[in-house]
Amino acid sequence: IKMAKFVISGRADCPLYARAEMLADTLSAQLPHFDVHKVVLSQEEWSSWVEEKCHDTGWTHPPSISPLIWRELIDRGGKGAYIGSLSEFEEYTQHYYGISPSTTVVMDAKISAENLDAFHSLQLEKSRNIP
């Protein structure tokens, strides 16, 4: 049974999002009750999406900062519990799970480039499927 879901949202081109994504994937692989949902946005969409999310939830998060991370109770609904950005997520996972990121700055940059390529490919595929 999954108890909580962590939502990792960020810009496709952001190395900090890539680092948070990898840390969440590690936790998901090692902990049976750790569930992750990822929201990937373009650089152009990011600021307005963060502003809307914060407006809807009552959170304060700088629209220029990626990623935005929160925790939701599974099957409970609601706005969730704001965690913050990468540094707060790293502190949270270290405190509660004893797990820290294992990626390097070079690896984070490589993953963010792969994320951006995958995001563009997905956008292209979506545009081809629109009648």
Salt bridges, closest charged atoms under 4 A:
ASP13 OD1 - ARG11 NE 3.05
GLU21 OE2 - LYS38 NZ 3.56
ASP25 OD1 - LYS38 NZ 2.71
ASP56 OD1 - HIS55 ND1 3.64
GLU72 OE1 - LYS5 NZ 3.37
GLU90 OE2 - ARG19 NE 2.77
ASP108 OD2 - ARG19 NH1 3.15
GLU114 OE2 - LYS110 NZ 3.96
